[in-house]
Amino acid sequence: MSNDDLPNPHRLGGLVWILAIQFFVAQAVVQSAWTTPFSLTKNFISDLGNTKCGSYPTDSSMLVCSPWHAWMNASFILLGLTILLGVVLLRDAFSPGPMRAVGLGLLAAAGLGHIVVGLFPENVNIAAHQIGAGLNFIAGNLALGPLGAVIVPPRVRTALAGYTIS
């Protein structure tokens, strides 16, 4: 087998990131098992991974019961692994330099956050769960700036850098 026969890591990385759709499918499937209505405006996505039925938080009137919690927690972990594998496979698709390193590092941290969320459901270890969720939300969003900077063509970056909103 020659190198020409091997899959392009960029294509493979793109495919891996496309497979992140499993998270949204799992979310819909796990929601369908709830006996009480699940609401994206009233519940947290993490409620889908909660391992016990009852009020959660315990001092609230919000009933949480996720019979297929294991599927959701596995989906969180799989999403984290998907993000991490995509980072490895696609790292050379971004222009080299510190912005790429920072952006991909932040994205990898977001992937690790998803894994932590899946390993530590909110009702099992809320502190670890919140650290994982925070890593995901903060690092994942912060990654967009540096990664965007390395994929936007230099002439566009120069034009945008000179533009100010008054």
SEVOVEX-498095 format. One line per 8 residues: their letters; for each residue x negated, y negated, z of N, C-alpha, C, O. Coordinates in Angstrom, 3 decimals, always signed. Example, Ala and Ser with C-alpha at 12.3 -4.5 7.8 and 13.67 -1.06 7.14 Angstrom:
<rofis>
AS = -13.190 +5.690 +7.800 -12.300 +4.500 +7.800 -13.200 +3.300 +7.800 -14.236 +3.319 +8.465 ~ -12.850 +2.250 +7.080 -13.670 +1.060 +7.140 -12.900 -0.030 +7.870 -13.409 -1.138 +8.039
</rofis>
This chain:
<rofis>
MSNDDLPN = -0.850 +1.176 +0.000 +0.000 +0.000 +0.000 -0.895 -1.238 +0.000 -1.747 -1.388 +0.876 ~ -0.709 -2.108 -0.960 -1.494 -3.334 -1.042 -0.783 -4.449 -0.269 +0.370 -4.305 +0.135 ~ -1.489 -5.551 -0.073 -0.900 -6.704 +0.603 +0.290 -7.255 -0.165 +1.197 -7.841 +0.426 ~ +0.291 -7.065 -1.502 +1.403 -7.551 -2.315 +2.687 -6.783 -2.022 +3.782 -7.293 -2.259 ~ +2.561 -5.554 -1.506 +3.730 -4.737 -1.209 +4.344 -5.057 +0.152 +5.473 -4.664 +0.446 ~ +3.579 -5.781 +0.981 +4.082 -6.111 +2.315 +5.067 -7.265 +2.243 +4.934 -8.143 +1.391 ~ +6.064 -7.270 +3.141 +7.018 -8.381 +3.117 +6.335 -9.688 +3.519 +5.476 -9.700 +4.400 ~ +6.713 -10.763 +2.882 +6.223 -12.086 +3.211 +6.683 -12.419 +4.631 +7.878 -12.345 +4.915
PHRLGGLV = +5.749 -12.789 +5.543 +6.162 -13.061 +6.920 +7.149 -14.224 +7.016 +7.958 -14.269 +7.943 ~ +7.093 -15.167 +6.067 +8.044 -16.276 +6.096 +9.449 -15.782 +5.769 +10.421 -16.190 +6.405 ~ +9.551 -14.909 +4.781 +10.869 -14.342 +4.450 +11.393 -13.511 +5.608 +12.561 -13.607 +5.984 ~ +10.512 -12.696 +6.166 +10.899 -11.847 +7.287 +11.290 -12.707 +8.491 +12.273 -12.412 +9.169 ~ +10.527 -13.768 +8.757 +10.844 -14.672 +9.868 +12.179 -15.360 +9.664 +12.969 -15.496 +10.599 ~ +12.426 -15.792 +8.440 +13.724 -16.407 +8.130 +14.865 -15.429 +8.350 +15.903 -15.791 +8.905 ~ +14.673 -14.199 +7.918 +15.692 -13.169 +8.116 +15.919 -12.914 +9.604 +17.058 -12.770 +10.050 ~ +14.835 -12.860 +10.362 +14.953 -12.646 +11.809 +15.783 -13.762 +12.430 +16.671 -13.498 +13.240
WILAIQFF = +15.499 -15.006 +12.055 +16.259 -16.122 +12.627 +17.713 -16.099 +12.166 +18.601 -16.491 +12.922 ~ +17.969 -15.650 +10.950 +19.360 -15.519 +10.492 +20.110 -14.483 +11.340 +21.308 -14.620 +11.588 ~ +19.390 -13.450 +11.777 +20.021 -12.413 +12.603 +20.461 -12.928 +13.976 +21.147 -12.218 +14.712 ~ +20.075 -14.141 +14.318 +20.545 -14.751 +15.560 +22.072 -14.894 +15.562 +22.668 -15.146 +16.609 ~ +22.694 -14.738 +14.415 +24.157 -14.786 +14.325 +24.795 -13.742 +15.240 +25.952 -13.886 +15.635 ~ +24.042 -12.690 +15.579 +24.567 -11.663 +16.475 +25.070 -12.264 +17.775 +26.024 -11.757 +18.364 ~ +24.433 -13.351 +18.233 +24.825 -13.989 +19.489 +26.266 -14.492 +19.408 +27.036 -14.319 +20.353 ~ +26.631 -15.107 +18.299 +27.983 -15.659 +18.146 +29.013 -14.551 +17.965 +30.146 -14.662 +18.433
VAQAVVQS = +28.611 -13.486 +17.284 +29.501 -12.332 +17.137 +29.731 -11.679 +18.501 +30.867 -11.377 +18.869 ~ +28.645 -11.463 +19.246 +28.762 -10.856 +20.580 +29.624 -11.718 +21.483 +30.445 -11.201 +22.241 ~ +29.443 -13.012 +21.408 +30.235 -13.928 +22.229 +31.723 -13.760 +21.942 +32.524 -13.667 +22.873 ~ +32.098 -13.720 +20.683 +33.508 -13.562 +20.312 +34.053 -12.206 +20.759 +35.178 -12.115 +21.250 ~ +33.256 -11.161 +20.588 +33.699 -9.814 +20.979 +33.870 -9.726 +22.498 +34.877 -9.211 +22.984 ~ +32.891 -10.225 +23.238 +32.960 -10.161 +24.702 +34.117 -11.013 +25.219 +34.796 -10.620 +26.167 ~ +34.345 -12.163 +24.611 +35.499 -12.996 +24.989 +36.809 -12.236 +24.813 +37.728 -12.382 +25.619 ~ +36.894 -11.434 +23.773 +38.141 -10.722 +23.468 +38.493 -9.693 +24.536 +39.650 -9.283 +24.632
AWTTPFSL = +37.531 -9.272 +25.332 +37.783 -8.273 +26.376 +38.313 -8.895 +27.658 +38.767 -8.178 +28.550 ~ +38.264 -10.204 +27.762 +38.748 -10.863 +28.975 +40.252 -10.681 +29.113 +40.991 -10.771 +28.132 ~ +40.695 -10.427 +30.324 +42.141 -10.320 +30.576 +42.730 -11.691 +30.881 +43.934 -11.898 +30.725 ~ +41.895 -12.624 +31.313 +42.321 -14.010 +31.484 +41.757 -14.797 +30.315 +40.747 -14.393 +29.740 ~ +42.372 -15.897 +29.949 +41.848 -16.651 +28.802 +40.449 -17.205 +29.066 +40.183 -17.769 +30.127 ~ +39.568 -17.040 +28.097 +38.240 -17.647 +28.153 +38.314 -18.931 +27.348 +38.814 -18.937 +26.223 ~ +37.821 -20.009 +27.919 +37.863 -21.306 +27.256 +36.464 -21.879 +27.139 +35.749 -21.983 +28.136 ~ +36.069 -22.251 +25.936 +34.765 -22.867 +25.739 +34.685 -24.239 +26.400 +33.589 -24.758 +26.613
TKNFISDL = +35.837 -24.835 +26.727 +35.821 -26.136 +27.390 +35.870 -26.016 +28.911 +35.471 -26.946 +29.611 ~ +36.350 -24.887 +29.434 +36.469 -24.732 +30.886 +35.486 -23.722 +31.470 +35.125 -23.816 +32.643 ~ +35.060 -22.771 +30.672 +34.108 -21.753 +31.129 +32.722 -22.059 +30.584 +32.563 -22.794 +29.610 ~ +31.726 -21.476 +31.236 +30.358 -21.518 +30.730 +30.138 -20.256 +29.901 +30.740 -19.219 +30.179 ~ +29.286 -20.338 +28.892 +28.929 -19.147 +28.118 +28.380 -18.086 +29.073 +28.607 -16.891 +28.879 ~ +27.660 -18.525 +30.098 +27.098 -17.595 +31.079 +28.160 -16.772 +31.790 +27.871 -15.674 +32.265 ~ +29.397 -17.288 +31.873 +30.477 -16.520 +32.498 +30.698 -15.194 +31.775 +31.157 -14.224 +32.379 ~ +30.373 -15.152 +30.488 +30.546 -13.919 +29.721 +29.578 -12.828 +30.170 +29.815 -11.647 +29.917
GNTKCGSY = +28.492 -13.215 +30.834 +27.520 -12.252 +31.346 +27.676 -11.966 +32.829 +26.927 -11.169 +33.394 ~ +28.641 -12.609 +33.458 +28.884 -12.420 +34.891 +29.278 -10.965 +35.142 +30.155 -10.433 +34.460 ~ +28.636 -10.321 +36.116 +28.780 -8.870 +36.295 +29.905 -8.443 +37.231 +30.164 -7.247 +37.368 ~ +30.578 -9.393 +37.877 +31.669 -9.044 +38.794 +32.889 -9.905 +38.517 +32.773 -11.067 +38.127 ~ +34.054 -9.321 +38.723 +35.297 -10.079 +38.578 +35.594 -10.815 +39.880 +35.405 -10.276 +40.970 ~ +36.057 -12.037 +39.750 +36.430 -12.827 +40.915 +36.235 -14.300 +40.644 +35.947 -14.710 +39.520 ~ +36.395 -15.094 +41.692 +36.190 -16.530 +41.572 +34.706 -16.807 +41.398 +33.872 -16.281 +42.134 ~ +34.391 -17.633 +40.423 +33.003 -18.030 +40.245 +32.959 -19.452 +39.716 +33.584 -19.757 +38.700
PTDSSMLV = +32.222 -20.331 +40.398 +31.549 -20.116 +41.658 +32.535 -19.662 +42.738 +33.739 -19.904 +42.647 ~ +32.002 -19.010 +43.743 +32.857 -18.351 +44.738 +33.810 -19.309 +45.432 +34.873 -18.881 +45.881 ~ +33.473 -20.582 +45.536 +34.352 -21.548 +46.202 +35.299 -22.252 +45.227 +35.911 -23.258 +45.585 ~ +35.426 -21.738 +44.008 +36.291 -22.380 +43.015 +37.530 -21.534 +42.765 +37.642 -20.406 +43.245 ~ +38.449 -22.100 +42.010 +39.650 -21.365 +41.619 +39.498 -20.762 +40.221 +40.455 -20.214 +39.674 ~ +38.305 -20.860 +39.646 +38.051 -20.330 +38.301 +37.834 -18.816 +38.382 +36.879 -18.352 +39.005 ~ +38.723 -18.057 +37.750 +38.593 -16.601 +37.729 +37.703 -16.199 +36.561 +37.941 -16.577 +35.414 ~ +36.686 -15.434 +36.879 +35.745 -14.946 +35.876 +35.790 -13.427 +35.909 +35.589 -12.818 +36.960
CSPWHAWM = +36.053 -12.817 +34.760 +36.054 -11.362 +34.677 +35.636 -10.964 +33.268 +36.392 -11.133 +32.311 ~ +34.427 -10.437 +33.155 +33.865 -10.103 +31.858 +33.550 -8.611 +31.798 +32.434 -8.193 +32.106 ~ +34.547 -7.805 +31.398 +34.342 -6.352 +31.377 +33.166 -5.901 +30.507 +32.557 -4.867 +30.780 ~ +32.849 -6.657 +29.481 +31.753 -6.280 +28.583 +30.519 -7.149 +28.814 +29.802 -7.490 +27.873 ~ +30.281 -7.503 +30.083 +29.150 -8.375 +30.439 +27.814 -7.811 +29.974 +26.926 -8.576 +29.596 ~ +27.653 -6.500 +29.993 +26.375 -5.903 +29.579 +26.062 -6.244 +28.116 +24.902 -6.457 +27.765 ~ +27.085 -6.295 +27.272 +26.884 -6.651 +25.859 +26.418 -8.099 +25.735 +25.548 -8.414 +24.924 ~ +27.011 -8.979 +26.553 +26.626 -10.394 +26.468 +25.212 -10.594 +26.983 +24.429 -11.333 +26.385
NASFILLG = +24.881 -9.944 +28.084 +23.522 -10.093 +28.616 +22.488 -9.512 +27.659 +21.400 -10.067 +27.509 ~ +22.821 -8.402 +27.014 +21.925 -7.835 +26.001 +21.791 -8.803 +24.821 +20.715 -8.924 +24.237 ~ +22.872 -9.483 +24.475 +22.839 -10.441 +23.379 +21.958 -11.641 +23.714 +21.227 -12.132 +22.853 ~ +22.021 -12.117 +24.964 +21.124 -13.201 +25.382 +19.667 -12.774 +25.204 +18.852 -13.526 +24.670 ~ +19.352 -11.568 +25.654 +17.981 -11.061 +25.557 +17.572 -10.904 +24.099 +16.472 -11.304 +23.716 ~ +18.448 -10.327 +23.286 +18.150 -10.150 +21.862 +17.946 -11.496 +21.168 +17.077 -11.623 +20.306 ~ +18.738 -12.497 +21.537 +18.557 -13.826 +20.945 +17.186 -14.387 +21.315 +16.499 -14.962 +20.469 ~ +16.791 -14.224 +22.564 +15.467 -14.687 +22.974 +14.355 -13.999 +22.205 +13.394 -14.641 +21.780
LTILLGVV = +14.488 -12.690 +22.027 +13.486 -11.937 +21.256 +13.482 -12.369 +19.796 +12.423 -12.436 +19.172 ~ +14.644 -12.661 +19.254 +14.772 -13.132 +17.878 +14.046 -14.459 +17.703 +13.313 -14.654 +16.734 ~ +14.256 -15.363 +18.644 +13.584 -16.663 +18.580 +12.068 -16.472 +18.642 +11.331 -17.048 +17.842 ~ +11.609 -15.660 +19.594 +10.168 -15.436 +19.748 +9.551 -14.794 +18.507 +8.494 -15.228 +18.050 ~ +10.192 -13.776 +17.965 +9.661 -13.113 +16.773 +9.636 -14.078 +15.587 +8.679 -14.085 +14.812 ~ +10.676 -14.883 +15.445 +10.700 -15.889 +14.380 +9.561 -16.891 +14.519 +8.949 -17.282 +13.525 ~ +9.276 -17.309 +15.753 +8.158 -18.232 +15.994 +6.855 -17.614 +15.495 +6.065 -18.277 +14.823 ~ +6.635 -16.350 +15.825 +5.395 -15.680 +15.418 +5.326 -15.557 +13.891 +4.298 -15.858 +13.286
LLRDAFSP = +6.419 -15.116 +13.281 +6.407 -14.874 +11.832 +6.389 -16.161 +11.013 +5.859 -16.177 +9.902 ~ +6.959 -17.234 +11.545 +7.079 -18.474 +10.775 +6.056 -19.549 +11.145 +6.086 -20.644 +10.584 ~ +5.161 -19.253 +12.071 +4.233 -20.290 +12.541 +3.430 -20.906 +11.398 +3.168 -22.108 +11.414 ~ +3.034 -20.106 +10.408 +2.242 -20.638 +9.301 +3.081 -21.368 +8.258 +2.533 -21.954 +7.324 ~ +4.398 -21.338 +8.406 +5.261 -22.055 +7.472 +5.290 -23.551 +7.791 +5.724 -24.357 +6.968 ~ +4.827 -23.916 +8.988 +4.793 -25.311 +9.409 +3.382 -25.854 +9.233 +2.404 -25.124 +9.395 ~ +3.279 -27.131 +8.901 +1.962 -27.764 +8.748 +1.175 -27.624 +10.043 +1.709 -27.856 +11.128 ~ -0.112 -27.237 +9.928 -0.916 -27.055 +11.142 -1.154 -28.372 +11.870 -1.108 -29.450 +11.279
GPMRAVGL = -1.404 -28.256 +13.144 -1.724 -29.425 +13.948 -1.037 -29.372 +15.299 -0.319 -28.422 +15.610 ~ -1.265 -30.403 +16.097 -0.716 -30.399 +17.456 +0.812 -30.427 +17.496 +1.418 -29.845 +18.395 ~ +1.433 -31.093 +16.536 +2.907 -31.147 +16.537 +3.490 -29.750 +16.334 +4.470 -29.384 +16.983 ~ +2.891 -28.974 +15.436 +3.344 -27.604 +15.231 +3.164 -26.802 +16.511 +4.064 -26.065 +16.913 ~ +2.022 -26.937 +17.145 +1.748 -26.189 +18.372 +2.758 -26.549 +19.461 +3.289 -25.670 +20.140 ~ +3.014 -27.828 +19.619 +3.969 -28.267 +20.649 +5.380 -27.771 +20.303 +6.075 -27.216 +21.154 ~ +5.787 -27.973 +19.061 +7.130 -27.573 +18.647 +7.367 -26.078 +18.793 +8.388 -25.655 +19.335 ~ +6.415 -25.275 +18.307 +6.582 -23.828 +18.406 +6.445 -23.347 +19.848 +7.094 -22.378 +20.242
GLLAAAGL = +5.613 -24.011 +20.629 +5.505 -23.672 +22.047 +6.818 -23.925 +22.779 +7.259 -23.107 +23.586 ~ +7.433 -25.061 +22.490 +8.732 -25.373 +23.104 +9.805 -24.391 +22.647 +10.640 -23.959 +23.442 ~ +9.777 -24.041 +21.367 +10.756 -23.083 +20.862 +10.561 -21.708 +21.495 +11.536 -21.030 +21.820 ~ +9.324 -21.300 +21.669 +9.040 -20.035 +22.351 +9.543 -20.082 +23.795 +10.083 -19.097 +24.299 ~ +9.367 -21.224 +24.457 +9.875 -21.372 +25.828 +11.398 -21.234 +25.852 +11.954 -20.649 +26.781 ~ +12.069 -21.771 +24.835 +13.526 -21.626 +24.744 +13.900 -20.154 +24.589 +14.863 -19.689 +25.199 ~ +13.146 -19.425 +23.777 +13.389 -17.988 +23.624 +13.223 -17.254 +24.939 +14.029 -16.388 +25.279 ~ +12.178 -17.596 +25.680 +11.979 -16.986 +26.997 +13.131 -17.334 +27.929 +13.554 -16.507 +28.737
GHIVVGLF = +13.633 -18.545 +27.818 +14.781 -18.949 +28.630 +15.989 -18.061 +28.386 +16.671 -17.665 +29.331 ~ +16.261 -17.743 +27.115 +17.381 -16.842 +26.792 +17.182 -15.472 +27.433 +18.124 -14.886 +27.965 ~ +15.960 -14.970 +27.380 +15.671 -13.659 +27.972 +15.936 -13.695 +29.473 +16.542 -12.775 +30.021 ~ +15.486 -14.750 +30.134 +15.709 -14.889 +31.579 +17.205 -14.947 +31.886 +17.658 -14.330 +32.850 ~ +17.972 -15.673 +31.088 +19.423 -15.763 +31.280 +20.058 -14.374 +31.204 +20.930 -14.045 +32.008 ~ +19.626 -13.565 +30.243 +20.175 -12.215 +30.097 +19.741 -11.266 +31.196 +20.502 -10.382 +31.591 ~ +18.536 -11.439 +31.691 +18.039 -10.561 +32.761 +18.618 -10.912 +34.126 +18.744 -10.050 +34.996 ~ +18.969 -12.175 +34.308 +19.475 -12.647 +35.598 +20.828 -13.333 +35.408 +20.884 -14.560 +35.320
PENVNIAA = +21.932 -12.555 +35.341 +23.253 -13.160 +35.203 +23.515 -14.179 +36.320 +22.934 -14.093 +37.402 ~ +24.392 -15.135 +36.042 +24.632 -16.242 +36.966 +25.042 -15.780 +38.364 +24.679 -16.419 +39.351 ~ +25.787 -14.689 +38.462 +26.250 -14.238 +39.778 +25.255 -13.313 +40.474 +25.464 -12.936 +41.627 ~ +24.180 -12.948 +39.786 +23.177 -12.060 +40.374 +22.032 -12.876 +40.967 +21.618 -12.632 +42.100 ~ +21.516 -13.850 +40.203 +20.415 -14.694 +40.666 +20.573 -16.057 +39.998 +20.002 -16.320 +38.939 ~ +21.361 -16.915 +40.641 +21.684 -18.202 +40.027 +20.443 -19.066 +39.818 +20.365 -19.795 +38.829 ~ +19.472 -18.999 +40.729 +18.269 -19.833 +40.587 +17.494 -19.446 +39.326 +17.141 -20.315 +38.528 ~ +17.228 -18.158 +39.142 +16.513 -17.700 +37.943 +17.344 -17.988 +36.697 +16.801 -18.393 +35.670
HQIGAGLN = +18.650 -17.782 +36.780 +19.542 -18.029 +35.646 +19.472 -19.507 +35.226 +19.380 -19.817 +34.038 ~ +19.516 -20.401 +36.200 +19.467 -21.832 +35.891 +18.117 -22.237 +35.303 +18.057 -23.100 +34.428 ~ +17.041 -21.624 +35.776 +15.724 -21.909 +35.202 +15.707 -21.471 +33.734 +15.237 -22.210 +32.868 ~ +16.219 -20.271 +33.457 +16.268 -19.792 +32.076 +17.135 -20.667 +31.199 +16.749 -21.009 +30.081 ~ +18.315 -21.036 +31.702 +19.221 -21.887 +30.923 +18.595 -23.263 +30.692 +18.693 -23.818 +29.597 ~ +17.953 -23.808 +31.721 +17.300 -25.107 +31.571 +16.168 -25.061 +30.561 +16.011 -25.970 +29.746 ~ +15.382 -23.996 +30.621 +14.303 -23.813 +29.650 +14.859 -23.798 +28.234 +14.327 -24.445 +27.332 ~ +15.941 -23.045 +28.058 +16.555 -22.946 +26.742 +17.051 -24.310 +26.274 +16.692 -24.761 +25.187
FIAGNLAL = +17.866 -24.962 +27.083 +18.473 -26.223 +26.645 +17.437 -27.329 +26.461 +17.456 -28.038 +25.456 ~ +16.546 -27.475 +27.414 +15.589 -28.585 +27.346 +14.508 -28.307 +26.299 +14.291 -29.123 +25.402 ~ +13.831 -27.164 +26.409 +12.731 -26.871 +25.472 +13.253 -26.708 +24.048 +12.625 -27.178 +23.099 ~ +14.399 -26.047 +23.894 +14.950 -25.842 +22.560 +15.267 -27.147 +21.860 +14.998 -27.297 +20.668 ~ +15.837 -28.094 +22.591 +16.151 -29.385 +21.988 +14.896 -30.219 +21.750 +14.773 -30.882 +20.720 ~ +13.972 -30.185 +22.697 +12.734 -30.948 +22.518 +11.900 -30.416 +21.353 +11.143 -31.173 +20.746 ~ +12.024 -29.130 +21.032 +11.269 -28.536 +19.927 +11.655 -29.143 +18.583 +10.845 -29.165 +17.657 ~ +12.871 -29.630 +18.474 +13.347 -30.148 +17.189 +12.549 -31.350 +16.695 +12.333 -31.495 +15.492
GPLGAVIV = +12.107 -32.219 +17.613 +11.347 -33.410 +17.202 +10.028 -33.060 +16.538 +9.806 -33.419 +15.382 ~ +9.142 -32.360 +17.256 +7.849 -32.048 +16.628 +7.972 -31.147 +15.403 +7.235 -31.321 +14.433 ~ +8.897 -30.184 +15.435 +9.035 -29.312 +14.259 +9.603 -30.091 +13.079 +9.198 -29.877 +11.936 ~ +10.524 -30.978 +13.350 +11.047 -31.834 +12.284 +9.951 -32.700 +11.689 +9.911 -32.928 +10.480 ~ +9.061 -33.180 +12.548 +7.972 -34.044 +12.082 +7.014 -33.309 +11.158 +6.433 -33.919 +10.260 ~ +6.839 -31.995 +11.368 +5.888 -31.274 +10.520 +6.522 -30.709 +9.251 +5.804 -30.249 +8.363 ~ +7.845 -30.734 +9.148 +8.450 -30.241 +7.905 +8.929 -31.364 +6.990 +9.196 -31.137 +5.810 ~ +9.038 -32.572 +7.534 +9.438 -33.710 +6.708 +8.223 -34.155 +5.906 +7.144 -34.316 +6.476
PPRVRTAL = +8.369 -34.359 +4.592 +7.231 -34.787 +3.766 +6.615 -36.088 +4.298 +7.329 -36.945 +4.817 ~ +5.289 -36.234 +4.170 +4.589 -37.412 +4.712 +5.166 -38.749 +4.257 +5.256 -39.678 +5.060 ~ +5.564 -38.872 +2.971 +6.106 -40.156 +2.485 +7.405 -40.496 +3.197 +7.663 -41.661 +3.499 ~ +8.225 -39.482 +3.467 +9.484 -39.730 +4.182 +9.184 -40.119 +5.627 +9.817 -41.025 +6.170 ~ +8.216 -39.434 +6.254 +7.820 -39.788 +7.635 +7.370 -41.235 +7.702 +7.752 -41.966 +8.616 ~ +6.552 -41.655 +6.732 +6.052 -43.025 +6.722 +7.212 -44.001 +6.585 +7.255 -45.014 +7.283 ~ +8.147 -43.706 +5.698 +9.301 -44.581 +5.518 +10.146 -44.649 +6.779 +10.607 -45.722 +7.168 ~ +10.351 -43.486 +7.428 +11.157 -43.465 +8.652 +10.457 -44.176 +9.806 +11.106 -44.820 +10.630
AGYTIS = +9.130 -44.057 +9.863 +8.382 -44.691 +10.950 +8.479 -46.213 +10.865 +8.404 -46.895 +11.887 ~ +8.642 -46.743 +9.672 +8.744 -48.185 +9.496 +10.155 -48.714 +9.673 +10.376 -49.925 +9.650 ~ +11.105 -47.816 +9.847 +12.509 -48.219 +9.979 +12.868 -48.378 +11.442 +12.651 -47.467 +12.240 ~ +13.408 -49.510 +11.793 +13.870 -49.718 +13.160 +15.320 -50.161 +13.147 +15.782 -50.811 +12.209 ~ +16.021 -49.802 +14.192 +17.420 -50.211 +14.322 +17.449 -51.449 +15.200 +16.923 -51.443 +16.313 ~ +18.067 -52.517 +14.695 +18.128 -53.737 +15.515 +19.534 -54.031 +15.938 +19.776 -55.018 +16.632
</rofis>
